[in-house]
């Protein structure tokens, strides 16, 4: 264990994870832009927030 995580680091990890999961992409089947998670825009899907550091982008395995 490395102890506590600074709030700024946690907030950045959450923002990057949600941005990765919820960006608009083109759907050739629906012939319009949809959310990457599969929902119609605007996406209101609720995803779990990454708590463990293994889910954080940019973290290398030790």
PDB file of N, CA, C and O in Angstrom:
ATOM      1  N   UNK A   1       0.832  -1.187   0.000  1.00  0.00           N
ATOM      2  CA  UNK A   1       0.000   0.000   0.000  1.00  0.00           C
ATOM      3  C   UNK A   1       0.871   1.244   0.000  1.00  0.00           C
ATOM      4  O   UNK A   1       1.881   1.304   0.701  1.00  0.00           O
ATOM      5  N   UNK A   2       0.490   2.203  -0.763  1.00  0.00           N
ATOM      6  CA  UNK A   2       1.259   3.442  -0.819  1.00  0.00           C
ATOM      7  C   UNK A   2       0.597   4.555  -0.035  1.00  0.00           C
ATOM      8  O   UNK A   2       1.089   5.683  -0.047  1.00  0.00           O
ATOM      9  N   UNK A   3      -0.485   4.283   0.635  1.00  0.00           N
ATOM     10  CA  UNK A   3      -1.129   5.311   1.448  1.00  0.00           C
ATOM     11  C   UNK A   3      -2.253   6.013   0.716  1.00  0.00           C
ATOM     12  O   UNK A   3      -2.883   5.461  -0.185  1.00  0.00           O
ATOM     13  N   UNK A   4      -2.480   7.237   1.130  1.00  0.00           N
ATOM     14  CA  UNK A   4      -3.587   7.999   0.563  1.00  0.00           C
ATOM     15  C   UNK A   4      -3.270   8.522  -0.829  1.00  0.00           C
ATOM     16  O   UNK A   4      -2.114   8.744  -1.186  1.00  0.00           O
ATOM     17  N   UNK A   5      -4.324   8.709  -1.597  1.00  0.00           N
ATOM     18  CA  UNK A   5      -4.200   9.248  -2.945  1.00  0.00           C
ATOM     19  C   UNK A   5      -4.633  10.708  -2.903  1.00  0.00           C
ATOM     20  O   UNK A   5      -5.693  11.015  -2.357  1.00  0.00           O
ATOM     21  N   UNK A   6      -3.842  11.610  -3.467  1.00  0.00           N
ATOM     22  CA  UNK A   6      -4.273  13.009  -3.509  1.00  0.00           C
ATOM     23  C   UNK A   6      -5.575  13.145  -4.296  1.00  0.00           C
ATOM     24  O   UNK A   6      -5.793  12.442  -5.283  1.00  0.00           O
ATOM     25  N   UNK A   7      -6.425  14.047  -3.851  1.00  0.00           N
ATOM     26  CA  UNK A   7      -7.728  14.225  -4.484  1.00  0.00           C
ATOM     27  C   UNK A   7      -7.580  14.617  -5.952  1.00  0.00           C
ATOM     28  O   UNK A   7      -8.367  14.171  -6.786  1.00  0.00           O
ATOM     29  N   UNK A   8      -6.599  15.435  -6.279  1.00  0.00           N
ATOM     30  CA  UNK A   8      -6.400  15.854  -7.669  1.00  0.00           C
ATOM     31  C   UNK A   8      -6.087  14.663  -8.570  1.00  0.00           C
ATOM     32  O   UNK A   8      -6.584  14.590  -9.694  1.00  0.00           O
ATOM     33  N   UNK A   9      -5.271  13.732  -8.088  1.00  0.00           N
ATOM     34  CA  UNK A   9      -4.957  12.533  -8.875  1.00  0.00           C
ATOM     35  C   UNK A   9      -6.191  11.665  -9.074  1.00  0.00           C
ATOM     36  O   UNK A   9      -6.418  11.136 -10.162  1.00  0.00           O
ATOM     37  N   UNK A  10      -6.987  11.520  -8.019  1.00  0.00           N
ATOM     38  CA  UNK A  10      -8.212  10.723  -8.104  1.00  0.00           C
ATOM     39  C   UNK A  10      -9.191  11.355  -9.091  1.00  0.00           C
ATOM     40  O   UNK A  10      -9.776  10.665  -9.926  1.00  0.00           O
ATOM     41  N   UNK A  11      -9.365  12.670  -8.988  1.00  0.00           N
ATOM     42  CA  UNK A  11     -10.291  13.374  -9.864  1.00  0.00           C
ATOM     43  C   UNK A  11      -9.857  13.266 -11.324  1.00  0.00           C
ATOM     44  O   UNK A  11     -10.692  13.090 -12.211  1.00  0.00           O
ATOM     45  N   UNK A  12      -8.565  13.371 -11.571  1.00  0.00           N
ATOM     46  CA  UNK A  12      -8.052  13.237 -12.926  1.00  0.00           C
ATOM     47  C   UNK A  12      -8.287  11.828 -13.464  1.00  0.00           C
ATOM     48  O   UNK A  12      -8.666  11.669 -14.624  1.00  0.00           O
ATOM     49  N   UNK A  13      -8.070  10.815 -12.646  1.00  0.00           N
ATOM     50  CA  UNK A  13      -8.291   9.432 -13.076  1.00  0.00           C
ATOM     51  C   UNK A  13      -9.752   9.181 -13.416  1.00  0.00           C
ATOM     52  O   UNK A  13     -10.050   8.506 -14.401  1.00  0.00           O
ATOM     53  N   UNK A  14     -10.662   9.714 -12.617  1.00  0.00           N
ATOM     54  CA  UNK A  14     -12.095   9.548 -12.887  1.00  0.00           C
ATOM     55  C   UNK A  14     -12.474  10.254 -14.179  1.00  0.00           C
ATOM     56  O   UNK A  14     -13.190   9.687 -15.005  1.00  0.00           O
ATOM     57  N   UNK A  15     -12.008  11.478 -14.365  1.00  0.00           N
ATOM     58  CA  UNK A  15     -12.344  12.242 -15.567  1.00  0.00           C
ATOM     59  C   UNK A  15     -11.831  11.554 -16.829  1.00  0.00           C
ATOM     60  O   UNK A  15     -12.545  11.487 -17.829  1.00  0.00           O
ATOM     61  N   UNK A  16     -10.608  11.047 -16.793  1.00  0.00           N
ATOM     62  CA  UNK A  16     -10.055  10.373 -17.968  1.00  0.00           C
ATOM     63  C   UNK A  16     -10.785   9.071 -18.268  1.00  0.00           C
ATOM     64  O   UNK A  16     -10.989   8.728 -19.432  1.00  0.00           O
ATOM     65  N   UNK A  17     -11.178   8.347 -17.231  1.00  0.00           N
ATOM     66  CA  UNK A  17     -11.908   7.094 -17.436  1.00  0.00           C
ATOM     67  C   UNK A  17     -13.279   7.351 -18.046  1.00  0.00           C
ATOM     68  O   UNK A  17     -13.672   6.669 -18.993  1.00  0.00           O
ATOM     69  N   UNK A  18     -14.010   8.325 -17.516  1.00  0.00           N
ATOM     70  CA  UNK A  18     -15.333   8.628 -18.053  1.00  0.00           C
ATOM     71  C   UNK A  18     -15.235   9.183 -19.467  1.00  0.00           C
ATOM     72  O   UNK A  18     -16.092   8.895 -20.303  1.00  0.00           O
ATOM     73  N   UNK A  19     -14.209   9.971 -19.748  1.00  0.00           N
ATOM     74  CA  UNK A  19     -14.026  10.499 -21.101  1.00  0.00           C
ATOM     75  C   UNK A  19     -13.727   9.372 -22.083  1.00  0.00           C
ATOM     76  O   UNK A  19     -14.170   9.419 -23.231  1.00  0.00           O
ATOM     77  N   UNK A  20     -12.980   8.358 -21.644  1.00  0.00           N
ATOM     78  CA  UNK A  20     -12.688   7.215 -22.506  1.00  0.00           C
ATOM     79  C   UNK A  20     -13.946   6.417 -22.807  1.00  0.00           C
ATOM     80  O   UNK A  20     -14.137   5.965 -23.936  1.00  0.00           O
ATOM     81  N   UNK A  21     -14.795   6.242 -21.826  1.00  0.00           N
ATOM     82  CA  UNK A  21     -15.982   5.398 -21.997  1.00  0.00           C
ATOM     83  C   UNK A  21     -17.129   6.113 -22.691  1.00  0.00           C
ATOM     84  O   UNK A  21     -17.972   5.460 -23.306  1.00  0.00           O
ATOM     85  N   UNK A  22     -17.183   7.425 -22.610  1.00  0.00           N
ATOM     86  CA  UNK A  22     -18.357   8.168 -23.086  1.00  0.00           C
ATOM     87  C   UNK A  22     -17.983   9.228 -24.103  1.00  0.00           C
ATOM     88  O   UNK A  22     -18.217  10.416 -23.881  1.00  0.00           O
ATOM     89  N   UNK A  23     -17.406   8.808 -25.210  1.00  0.00           N
ATOM     90  CA  UNK A  23     -17.180   9.791 -26.261  1.00  0.00           C
ATOM     91  C   UNK A  23     -18.028   9.407 -27.467  1.00  0.00           C
ATOM     92  O   UNK A  23     -18.277   8.226 -27.710  1.00  0.00           O
ATOM     93  N   UNK A  24     -18.465  10.403 -28.213  1.00  0.00           N
ATOM     94  CA  UNK A  24     -19.312  10.117 -29.373  1.00  0.00           C
ATOM     95  C   UNK A  24     -18.540   9.392 -30.472  1.00  0.00           C
ATOM     96  O   UNK A  24     -17.394   9.730 -30.766  1.00  0.00           O
ATOM     97  N   UNK A  25     -19.175   8.403 -31.069  1.00  0.00           N
ATOM     98  CA  UNK A  25     -18.612   7.672 -32.204  1.00  0.00           C
ATOM     99  C   UNK A  25     -19.701   7.510 -33.261  1.00  0.00           C
ATOM    100  O   UNK A  25     -20.891   7.598 -32.959  1.00  0.00           O
ATOM    101  N   UNK A  26     -19.285   7.273 -34.489  1.00  0.00           N
ATOM    102  CA  UNK A  26     -20.236   7.091 -35.577  1.00  0.00           C
ATOM    103  C   UNK A  26     -20.730   5.650 -35.600  1.00  0.00           C
ATOM    104  O   UNK A  26     -19.933   4.713 -35.550  1.00  0.00           O
ATOM    105  N   UNK A  27     -22.046   5.478 -35.675  1.00  0.00           N
ATOM    106  CA  UNK A  27     -22.646   4.153 -35.771  1.00  0.00           C
ATOM    107  C   UNK A  27     -23.114   3.932 -37.206  1.00  0.00           C
ATOM    108  O   UNK A  27     -24.006   4.627 -37.693  1.00  0.00           O
ATOM    109  N   UNK A  28     -22.501   2.955 -37.877  1.00  0.00           N
ATOM    110  CA  UNK A  28     -22.908   2.657 -39.249  1.00  0.00           C
ATOM    111  C   UNK A  28     -24.254   1.956 -39.281  1.00  0.00           C
ATOM    112  O   UNK A  28     -24.962   2.026 -40.286  1.00  0.00           O
ATOM    113  N   UNK A  29     -24.619   1.281 -38.197  1.00  0.00           N
ATOM    114  CA  UNK A  29     -25.912   0.598 -38.153  1.00  0.00           C
ATOM    115  C   UNK A  29     -27.052   1.586 -37.952  1.00  0.00           C
ATOM    116  O   UNK A  29     -28.101   1.465 -38.584  1.00  0.00           O
ATOM    117  N   UNK A  30     -26.850   2.559 -37.076  1.00  0.00           N
ATOM    118  CA  UNK A  30     -27.903   3.547 -36.803  1.00  0.00           C
ATOM    119  C   UNK A  30     -27.783   4.790 -37.675  1.00  0.00           C
ATOM    120  O   UNK A  30     -28.698   5.611 -37.733  1.00  0.00           O
ATOM    121  N   UNK A  31     -26.626   4.923 -38.363  1.00  0.00           N
ATOM    122  CA  UNK A  31     -26.365   6.029 -39.274  1.00  0.00           C
ATOM    123  C   UNK A  31     -26.447   7.382 -38.577  1.00  0.00           C
ATOM    124  O   UNK A  31     -27.028   8.339 -39.089  1.00  0.00           O
ATOM    125  N   UNK A  32     -25.851   7.427 -37.405  1.00  0.00           N
ATOM    126  CA  UNK A  32     -25.759   8.664 -36.617  1.00  0.00           C
ATOM    127  C   UNK A  32     -24.713   8.469 -35.530  1.00  0.00           C
ATOM    128  O   UNK A  32     -24.187   7.371 -35.344  1.00  0.00           O
ATOM    129  N   UNK A  33     -24.422   9.545 -34.821  1.00  0.00           N
ATOM    130  CA  UNK A  33     -23.438   9.480 -33.742  1.00  0.00           C
ATOM    131  C   UNK A  33     -24.112   8.993 -32.465  1.00  0.00           C
ATOM    132  O   UNK A  33     -25.186   9.468 -32.095  1.00  0.00           O
ATOM    133  N   UNK A  34     -23.469   8.045 -31.798  1.00  0.00           N
ATOM    134  CA  UNK A  34     -23.943   7.525 -30.522  1.00  0.00           C
ATOM    135  C   UNK A  34     -22.786   7.559 -29.536  1.00  0.00           C
ATOM    136  O   UNK A  34     -21.642   7.806 -29.919  1.00  0.00           O
ATOM    137  N   UNK A  35     -23.082   7.315 -28.280  1.00  0.00           N
ATOM    138  CA  UNK A  35     -22.045   7.241 -27.262  1.00  0.00           C
ATOM    139  C   UNK A  35     -21.276   5.930 -27.432  1.00  0.00           C
ATOM    140  O   UNK A  35     -21.830   4.934 -27.896  1.00  0.00           O
ATOM    141  N   UNK A  36     -20.013   5.940 -27.058  1.00  0.00           N
ATOM    142  CA  UNK A  36     -19.184   4.743 -27.196  1.00  0.00           C
ATOM    143  C   UNK A  36     -19.722   3.579 -26.363  1.00  0.00           C
ATOM    144  O   UNK A  36     -19.481   2.420 -26.702  1.00  0.00           O
ATOM    145  N   UNK A  37     -20.449   3.869 -25.279  1.00  0.00           N
ATOM    146  CA  UNK A  37     -21.005   2.791 -24.457  1.00  0.00           C
ATOM    147  C   UNK A  37     -22.236   2.161 -25.106  1.00  0.00           C
ATOM    148  O   UNK A  37     -22.739   1.150 -24.615  1.00  0.00           O
ATOM    149  N   UNK A  38     -22.732   2.746 -26.212  1.00  0.00           N
ATOM    150  CA  UNK A  38     -23.860   2.176 -26.931  1.00  0.00           C
ATOM    151  C   UNK A  38     -25.164   2.915 -26.744  1.00  0.00           C
ATOM    152  O   UNK A  38     -26.147   2.591 -27.410  1.00  0.00           O
ATOM    153  N   UNK A  39     -25.208   3.897 -25.863  1.00  0.00           N
ATOM    154  CA  UNK A  39     -26.436   4.643 -25.600  1.00  0.00           C
ATOM    155  C   UNK A  39     -26.578   5.798 -26.589  1.00  0.00           C
ATOM    156  O   UNK A  39     -25.601   6.252 -27.185  1.00  0.00           O
ATOM    157  N   UNK A  40     -27.818   6.261 -26.748  1.00  0.00           N
ATOM    158  CA  UNK A  40     -28.052   7.439 -27.575  1.00  0.00           C
ATOM    159  C   UNK A  40     -27.505   8.667 -26.873  1.00  0.00           C
ATOM    160  O   UNK A  40     -27.412   8.703 -25.646  1.00  0.00           O
ATOM    161  N   UNK A  41     -27.143   9.669 -27.655  1.00  0.00           N
ATOM    162  CA  UNK A  41     -26.670  10.928 -27.079  1.00  0.00           C
ATOM    163  C   UNK A  41     -27.856  11.794 -26.708  1.00  0.00           C
ATOM    164  O   UNK A  41     -28.859  11.731 -27.419  1.00  0.00           O
ATOM    165  N   UNK A  42     -27.830  12.583 -25.678  1.00  0.00           N
ATOM    166  CA  UNK A  42     -26.765  12.624 -24.678  1.00  0.00           C
ATOM    167  C   UNK A  42     -26.825  11.403 -23.764  1.00  0.00           C
ATOM    168  O   UNK A  42     -27.898  10.997 -23.319  1.00  0.00           O
ATOM    169  N   UNK A  43     -25.671  10.833 -23.496  1.00  0.00           N
ATOM    170  CA  UNK A  43     -25.584   9.612 -22.706  1.00  0.00           C
ATOM    171  C   UNK A  43     -25.777   9.924 -21.226  1.00  0.00           C
ATOM    172  O   UNK A  43     -25.121  10.808 -20.676  1.00  0.00           O
ATOM    173  N   UNK A  44     -26.669   9.201 -20.604  1.00  0.00           N
ATOM    174  CA  UNK A  44     -26.889   9.370 -19.170  1.00  0.00           C
ATOM    175  C   UNK A  44     -26.587   8.082 -18.413  1.00  0.00           C
ATOM    176  O   UNK A  44     -27.028   7.897 -17.279  1.00  0.00           O
ATOM    177  N   UNK A  45     -25.834   7.200 -19.054  1.00  0.00           N
ATOM    178  CA  UNK A  45     -25.477   5.935 -18.405  1.00  0.00           C
ATOM    179  C   UNK A  45     -24.560   6.200 -17.226  1.00  0.00           C
ATOM    180  O   UNK A  45     -23.702   7.082 -17.278  1.00  0.00           O
ATOM    181  N   UNK A  46     -24.744   5.439 -16.176  1.00  0.00           N
ATOM    182  CA  UNK A  46     -23.912   5.595 -14.987  1.00  0.00           C
ATOM    183  C   UNK A  46     -22.947   4.428 -14.919  1.00  0.00           C
ATOM    184  O   UNK A  46     -23.352   3.265 -14.915  1.00  0.00           O
ATOM    185  N   UNK A  47     -21.680   4.750 -14.867  1.00  0.00           N
ATOM    186  CA  UNK A  47     -20.650   3.729 -14.773  1.00  0.00           C
ATOM    187  C   UNK A  47     -19.971   3.816 -13.425  1.00  0.00           C
ATOM    188  O   UNK A  47     -19.938   4.873 -12.795  1.00  0.00           O
ATOM    189  N   UNK A  48     -19.436   2.705 -12.996  1.00  0.00           N
ATOM    190  CA  UNK A  48     -18.696   2.690 -11.737  1.00  0.00           C
ATOM    191  C   UNK A  48     -17.442   3.526 -11.874  1.00  0.00           C
ATOM    192  O   UNK A  48     -16.793   3.526 -12.920  1.00  0.00           O
ATOM    193  N   UNK A  49     -17.110   4.226 -10.830  1.00  0.00           N
ATOM    194  CA  UNK A  49     -15.912   5.056 -10.820  1.00  0.00           C
ATOM    195  C   UNK A  49     -14.740   4.193 -10.380  1.00  0.00           C
ATOM    196  O   UNK A  49     -14.861   3.441  -9.413  1.00  0.00           O
ATOM    197  N   UNK A  50     -13.604   4.287 -11.074  1.00  0.00           N
ATOM    198  CA  UNK A  50     -12.463   3.437 -10.735  1.00  0.00           C
ATOM    199  C   UNK A  50     -11.846   3.831  -9.405  1.00  0.00           C
ATOM    200  O   UNK A  50     -11.397   4.964  -9.232  1.00  0.00           O
ATOM    201  N   UNK A  51     -11.825   2.905  -8.475  1.00  0.00           N
ATOM    202  CA  UNK A  51     -11.242   3.172  -7.169  1.00  0.00           C
ATOM    203  C   UNK A  51      -9.827   2.603  -7.108  1.00  0.00           C
ATOM    204  O   UNK A  51      -8.904   3.269  -6.640  1.00  0.00           O
ATOM    205  N   UNK A  52      -9.661   1.376  -7.582  1.00  0.00           N
ATOM    206  CA  UNK A  52      -8.335   0.757  -7.528  1.00  0.00           C
ATOM    207  C   UNK A  52      -7.410   1.404  -8.544  1.00  0.00           C
ATOM    208  O   UNK A  52      -7.848   1.813  -9.619  1.00  0.00           O
ATOM    209  N   UNK A  53      -6.159   1.494  -8.211  1.00  0.00           N
ATOM    210  CA  UNK A  53      -5.198   2.145  -9.098  1.00  0.00           C
ATOM    211  C   UNK A  53      -4.942   1.349 -10.369  1.00  0.00           C
ATOM    212  O   UNK A  53      -4.422   1.899 -11.340  1.00  0.00           O
ATOM    213  N   UNK A  54      -5.291   0.086 -10.385  1.00  0.00           N
ATOM    214  CA  UNK A  54      -5.109  -0.702 -11.591  1.00  0.00           C
ATOM    215  C   UNK A  54      -5.948  -0.214 -12.755  1.00  0.00           C
ATOM    216  O   UNK A  54      -5.603  -0.452 -13.912  1.00  0.00           O
ATOM    217  N   UNK A  55      -7.049   0.469 -12.462  1.00  0.00           N
ATOM    218  CA  UNK A  55      -7.916   0.994 -13.501  1.00  0.00           C
ATOM    219  C   UNK A  55      -7.480   2.368 -13.981  1.00  0.00           C
ATOM    220  O   UNK A  55      -7.984   2.852 -14.995  1.00  0.00           O
ATOM    221  N   UNK A  56      -6.569   2.996 -13.287  1.00  0.00           N
ATOM    222  CA  UNK A  56      -6.179   4.359 -13.624  1.00  0.00           C
ATOM    223  C   UNK A  56      -5.361   4.370 -14.902  1.00  0.00           C
ATOM    224  O   UNK A  56      -4.474   3.533 -15.070  1.00  0.00           O
ATOM    225  N   UNK A  57      -5.639   5.299 -15.806  1.00  0.00           N
ATOM    226  CA  UNK A  57      -4.831   5.391 -17.021  1.00  0.00           C
ATOM    227  C   UNK A  57      -3.428   5.879 -16.707  1.00  0.00           C
ATOM    228  O   UNK A  57      -3.241   6.764 -15.872  1.00  0.00           O
ATOM    229  N   UNK A  58      -2.448   5.304 -17.375  1.00  0.00           N
ATOM    230  CA  UNK A  58      -1.074   5.748 -17.204  1.00  0.00           C
ATOM    231  C   UNK A  58      -0.339   5.122 -16.045  1.00  0.00           C
ATOM    232  O   UNK A  58       0.833   5.431 -15.830  1.00  0.00           O
ATOM    233  N   UNK A  59      -0.981   4.256 -15.294  1.00  0.00           N
ATOM    234  CA  UNK A  59      -0.321   3.609 -14.161  1.00  0.00           C
ATOM    235  C   UNK A  59       0.365   2.335 -14.641  1.00  0.00           C
ATOM    236  O   UNK A  59      -0.263   1.490 -15.278  1.00  0.00           O
ATOM    237  N   UNK A  60       1.639   2.200 -14.339  1.00  0.00           N
ATOM    238  CA  UNK A  60       2.381   1.002 -14.697  1.00  0.00           C
ATOM    239  C   UNK A  60       2.295  -0.012 -13.559  1.00  0.00           C
ATOM    240  O   UNK A  60       2.170   0.347 -12.388  1.00  0.00           O
ATOM    241  N   UNK A  61       2.364  -1.272 -13.931  1.00  0.00           N
ATOM    242  CA  UNK A  61       2.360  -2.331 -12.924  1.00  0.00           C
ATOM    243  C   UNK A  61       3.698  -2.345 -12.206  1.00  0.00           C
ATOM    244  O   UNK A  61       4.746  -2.232 -12.843  1.00  0.00           O
ATOM    245  N   UNK A  62       3.674  -2.482 -10.893  1.00  0.00           N
ATOM    246  CA  UNK A  62       4.914  -2.509 -10.116  1.00  0.00           C
ATOM    247  C   UNK A  62       5.320  -3.920  -9.785  1.00  0.00           C
ATOM    248  O   UNK A  62       6.344  -4.131  -9.134  1.00  0.00           O
TER     249      UNK A  62
END
